[in-house]
Amino acid sequence: MKKRLGIISLFVLLFIAFIAIWNFSYQQGLEEAYIPVEERSSDYYLPSEAGVFERSEYATEYANMPVDENHQRLLKDYYKNRAYHGAPPSIPHPVEEMNLGDNTCLKCHQNGGFVNKYKAYASVTPHPEMINCRQCHVAQNSNTLFKATNMAQVNAPKVGVNNALIGTPPMIPHQIQMRENCLSCHAGPAAPKEIRVTHPERVNCRQCHVPTDKVVSEITPFSRTKIDSNE
């Protein structure tokens, strides 16, 4: 008799639990769908220049860093590592293939500094949160089977001619996407000599420097070169 009462009590408890769960699920289904809105914190920055503010702690250090005159980067070397103006810089040194995905590149390029192995300053990446570096940056390769094409080349902006008026701050002659940290290229001893600023501690760069609205008009349609059948 006790065994039978125990079984009946178990079924009653299971039935009550089923009713409670079904009722909760039914009530939840009656609620309207909504998208939760998170409150923005007081330290919200513009995405186009977020990197400058996020790494502003290094601005004063850049201003006080001594510059090694014998190992300065020049603008010609800056553009030499690019297949075309605006392209991600290529990797000018050997790369350990097995170290990919281990934040290896960031060990030198997150904060910069002098690398004794290459006797040069490591450039600072403006986007250290993107750790899959080889997705955009490829190693240099001088031995190639590809031939030159007639694809239109866009000239890099010249230094000293980007001012709207004489004496005014120079305008930004390039896109800001993927270049959110102005300090990466314009501050510190790793910055190219010709575009290194004297006031990296003034973090809000776009307060004085505004993007130019100059339209690139010298680009012609791409056409493949004719291949000589005798080759």
C-alpha contacts under 8 A as a table, 3 or more apart, distances in Angstrom:
res1	aa1	res2	aa2	distance
1	M	4	R	5.13
1	M	5	L	6.29
2	K	5	L	5.06
2	K	6	G	6.10
3	K	6	G	5.05
3	K	7	I	6.32
4	R	7	I	5.21
4	R	8	I	6.26
5	L	8	I	5.06
5	L	9	S	6.03
6	G	9	S	5.07
6	G	10	L	6.20
7	I	10	L	5.11
7	I	11	F	6.38
8	I	11	F	5.22
8	I	12	V	6.21
9	S	12	V	5.02
9	S	13	L	6.23
10	L	13	L	5.18
10	L	14	L	6.22
11	F	14	L	5.04
11	F	15	F	6.05
12	V	15	F	5.07
12	V	16	I	6.19
13	L	16	I	5.10
13	L	17	A	6.13
14	L	17	A	5.05
14	L	18	F	6.09
15	F	18	F	5.00
15	F	19	I	6.23
16	I	19	I	5.13
16	I	20	A	6.21
17	A	20	A	5.09
17	A	21	I	6.13
18	F	21	I	5.26
18	F	22	W	5.99
19	I	22	W	5.15
19	I	23	N	6.02
20	A	23	N	5.20
20	A	24	F	6.22
21	I	24	F	5.14
21	I	25	S	6.14
22	W	25	S	5.11
22	W	26	Y	6.04
23	N	26	Y	5.04
23	N	27	Q	6.17
24	F	27	Q	5.22
24	F	28	Q	6.23
25	S	28	Q	5.14
25	S	29	G	6.24
26	Y	29	G	5.12
26	Y	30	L	6.61
27	Q	30	L	5.27
27	Q	31	E	7.01
28	Q	31	E	5.52
29	G	32	E	7.87
40	R	44	Y	6.77
41	S	44	Y	5.93
45	Y	49	E	7.47
45	Y	50	A	5.57
45	Y	53	F	7.46
46	L	49	E	5.74
46	L	50	A	5.60
47	P	50	A	4.90
47	P	180	E	7.52
48	S	176	I	6.23
48	S	177	Q	6.63
48	S	180	E	5.54
49	E	52	V	5.72
49	E	53	F	7.24
49	E	176	I	7.63
49	E	179	R	7.96
49	E	180	E	4.52
49	E	181	N	6.20
49	E	182	C	7.69
50	A	53	F	5.53
50	A	54	E	6.15
50	A	180	E	5.91
50	A	181	N	6.97
51	G	54	E	5.04
51	G	55	R	6.15
51	G	126	P	6.63
51	G	127	H	7.28
51	G	180	E	4.89
51	G	181	N	4.19
51	G	182	C	7.63
52	V	55	R	5.55
52	V	56	S	5.73
52	V	180	E	6.56
52	V	181	N	4.36
52	V	182	C	5.99
52	V	183	L	6.48
52	V	203	V	6.57
52	V	204	N	7.61
53	F	56	S	4.89
53	F	181	N	7.95
53	F	203	V	6.82
53	F	204	N	7.67
54	E	57	E	7.82
55	R	58	Y	6.04
55	R	59	A	7.62
55	R	181	N	7.82
56	S	59	A	5.21
56	S	201	E	7.82
56	S	203	V	6.36
57	E	60	T	6.89
57	E	61	E	7.78
58	Y	61	E	5.12
58	Y	62	Y	6.16
59	A	62	Y	5.19
59	A	63	A	6.42
59	A	183	L	7.39
59	A	187	A	7.73
59	A	200	P	5.29
59	A	201	E	4.80
59	A	202	R	7.85
59	A	203	V	7.11
60	T	63	A	5.06
60	T	64	N	6.44
60	T	200	P	6.93
60	T	201	E	5.21
61	E	64	N	5.22
61	E	65	M	6.06
62	Y	65	M	5.22
62	Y	187	A	6.08
62	Y	188	G	4.50
62	Y	189	P	7.54
62	Y	200	P	6.76
62	Y	201	E	8.00
63	A	187	A	7.61
63	A	188	G	6.90
63	A	198	T	7.24
63	A	199	H	6.77
63	A	200	P	6.00
63	A	201	E	6.69
65	M	188	G	6.73
65	M	189	P	7.10
66	P	189	P	7.29
67	V	72	Q	7.56
67	V	188	G	7.96
67	V	189	P	5.33
68	D	71	H	5.57
68	D	72	Q	6.35
68	D	189	P	7.24
69	E	72	Q	5.69
71	H	119	K	7.39
71	H	120	A	5.95
71	H	121	Y	7.32
72	Q	120	A	7.81
72	Q	121	Y	7.73
72	Q	189	P	6.93
72	Q	190	A	7.06
72	Q	191	A	8.00
72	Q	192	P	6.97
72	Q	193	K	6.52
73	R	77	D	6.70
73	R	78	Y	7.22
73	R	121	Y	7.76
73	R	190	A	6.46
73	R	191	A	6.53
73	R	192	P	4.65
73	R	193	K	6.05
74	L	77	D	5.37
74	L	78	Y	6.33
74	L	192	P	4.81
74	L	193	K	5.49
74	L	194	E	6.79
75	L	78	Y	4.76
75	L	79	Y	6.33
75	L	192	P	5.39
75	L	193	K	6.93
75	L	194	E	6.29
75	L	195	I	7.71
76	K	79	Y	5.33
76	K	80	K	5.93
77	D	80	K	4.78
77	D	81	N	6.67
78	Y	81	N	6.10
78	Y	82	R	7.77
78	Y	192	P	6.89
79	Y	82	R	5.47
79	Y	85	H	7.22
79	Y	89	P	7.94
80	K	83	A	7.72
81	N	89	P	5.10
81	N	90	S	5.19
81	N	91	I	7.33
81	N	92	P	7.01
82	R	85	H	6.64
82	R	86	G	7.67
82	R	87	A	5.69
82	R	88	P	6.33
82	R	89	P	4.72
82	R	90	S	5.92
83	A	87	A	6.26
83	A	89	P	7.69
83	A	90	S	7.78
84	Y	87	A	5.53
84	Y	153	Q	6.94
84	Y	154	V	7.27
85	H	153	Q	7.84
85	H	154	V	6.18
85	H	155	N	6.69
85	H	156	A	5.71
88	P	136	C	6.38
88	P	137	H	5.94
89	P	137	H	6.18
89	P	138	V	7.92
90	S	137	H	5.24
90	S	138	V	5.11
90	S	139	A	5.58
90	S	140	Q	5.93
91	I	94	P	7.75
91	I	95	V	7.98
91	I	137	H	6.46
91	I	138	V	5.86
91	I	139	A	4.49
91	I	140	Q	5.84
92	P	139	A	6.51
92	P	140	Q	5.83
93	H	139	A	7.36
93	H	140	Q	7.71
94	P	139	A	7.49
95	V	139	A	7.37
96	E	99	N	5.62
96	E	100	L	7.49
97	E	100	L	5.98
99	N	102	D	5.83
99	N	104	T	6.39
100	L	103	N	7.28
100	L	104	T	6.85
100	L	132	N	7.78
100	L	134	R	7.99
101	G	104	T	7.25
101	G	131	I	6.98
101	G	132	N	6.34
103	N	106	L	5.41
103	N	107	K	6.90
103	N	131	I	6.01
104	T	107	K	5.52
104	T	108	C	7.88
105	C	108	C	6.04
105	C	109	H	6.01
105	C	110	Q	7.78
105	C	133	C	7.38
106	L	109	H	4.70
106	L	110	Q	4.59
106	L	111	N	7.85
106	L	128	P	6.91
106	L	131	I	7.71
107	K	110	Q	6.31
108	C	111	N	6.75
108	C	112	G	5.61
108	C	113	G	7.04
108	C	115	V	7.78
108	C	122	A	6.14
109	H	112	G	4.95
109	H	122	A	5.81
109	H	123	S	5.78
109	H	124	V	4.77
109	H	125	T	5.71
110	Q	124	V	5.62
110	Q	125	T	5.86
110	Q	128	P	5.95
111	N	124	V	5.74
111	N	125	T	7.86
112	G	121	Y	6.78
112	G	122	A	4.90
112	G	123	S	5.59
112	G	124	V	5.01
112	G	190	A	6.99
113	G	121	Y	5.47
113	G	122	A	5.67
113	G	123	S	7.90
113	G	190	A	7.29
114	F	119	K	7.13
114	F	120	A	5.74
114	F	121	Y	4.28
114	F	122	A	6.22
115	V	118	Y	5.77
115	V	119	K	5.76
115	V	120	A	5.64
115	V	121	Y	5.91
115	V	122	A	6.57
116	N	119	K	4.79
116	N	120	A	7.00
121	Y	189	P	7.12
121	Y	190	A	5.11
122	A	190	A	6.22
123	S	184	S	7.17
123	S	185	C	7.55
123	S	190	A	5.39
123	S	191	A	7.08
124	V	184	S	4.92
124	V	185	C	7.18
124	V	190	A	7.37
125	T	128	P	5.93
125	T	184	S	6.02
126	P	178	M	7.02
126	P	179	R	5.63
126	P	180	E	6.09
126	P	181	N	4.82
126	P	182	C	7.46
126	P	183	L	7.87
126	P	184	S	5.49
127	H	130	M	5.92
127	H	178	M	6.76
127	H	179	R	7.41
127	H	180	E	7.34
127	H	181	N	7.50
128	P	131	I	6.51
130	M	133	C	6.80
132	N	135	Q	5.86
133	C	136	C	6.15
133	C	137	H	5.97
134	R	137	H	4.80
134	R	138	V	5.88
135	Q	138	V	7.69
141	N	144	T	6.79
149	T	224	R	6.89
149	T	225	T	6.21
150	N	222	F	7.35
150	N	223	S	7.10
150	N	224	R	7.07
150	N	225	T	6.63
151	M	222	F	5.42
151	M	223	S	7.04
151	M	224	R	7.92
152	A	219	I	5.81
152	A	220	T	6.14
152	A	221	P	7.70
152	A	222	F	6.88
153	Q	219	I	7.33
154	V	218	E	7.47
154	V	219	I	7.03
157	P	173	P	6.50
158	K	161	V	6.32
158	K	162	N	7.60
159	V	162	N	7.00
159	V	194	E	7.24
159	V	195	I	7.38
160	G	163	N	7.17
160	G	170	P	7.53
161	V	170	P	7.73
162	N	170	P	5.02
162	N	171	M	5.42
162	N	172	I	7.51
162	N	173	P	6.94
163	N	166	I	6.54
163	N	167	G	7.51
163	N	168	T	5.95
163	N	169	P	6.15
163	N	170	P	4.24
163	N	171	M	5.82
164	A	168	T	6.71
164	A	170	P	7.11
164	A	171	M	7.23
165	L	168	T	5.49
169	P	208	C	6.29
169	P	209	H	5.95
170	P	209	H	6.13
170	P	210	V	7.97
171	M	209	H	5.11
171	M	210	V	5.14
171	M	211	P	5.61
171	M	212	T	5.75
172	I	175	Q	7.84
172	I	209	H	6.26
172	I	210	V	5.82
172	I	211	P	4.45
172	I	212	T	5.77
173	P	211	P	6.41
173	P	212	T	5.69
174	H	211	P	7.33
174	H	212	T	7.70
175	Q	179	R	7.60
175	Q	211	P	7.76
176	I	179	R	4.93
176	I	180	E	5.88
177	Q	180	E	6.35
179	R	182	C	6.70
181	N	184	S	5.73
182	C	185	C	6.09
182	C	186	H	6.03
182	C	187	A	7.77
182	C	205	C	7.57
183	L	186	H	5.05
183	L	187	A	4.79
183	L	188	G	7.60
183	L	200	P	6.92
184	S	187	A	6.31
184	S	191	A	7.11
185	C	190	A	7.59
185	C	191	A	4.94
185	C	192	P	7.00
185	C	195	I	7.75
185	C	196	R	7.40
186	H	191	A	5.29
186	H	192	P	7.21
186	H	195	I	5.79
186	H	196	R	4.48
186	H	197	V	5.66
186	H	200	P	7.86
187	A	190	A	7.39
187	A	191	A	5.50
187	A	196	R	5.44
187	A	197	V	5.93
187	A	198	T	7.92
187	A	200	P	5.92
188	G	191	A	5.66
188	G	196	R	7.38
189	P	192	P	7.91
191	A	195	I	7.16
191	A	196	R	5.60
192	P	195	I	5.72
192	P	196	R	5.95
193	K	196	R	5.38
197	V	200	P	6.29
199	H	202	R	5.90
200	P	203	V	6.32
202	R	205	C	6.73
204	N	207	Q	5.73
205	C	208	C	6.16
205	C	209	H	6.00
206	R	209	H	4.62
206	R	210	V	5.57
207	Q	210	V	7.44
216	V	219	I	6.98
227	I	231	E	7.85
228	D	231	E	5.66
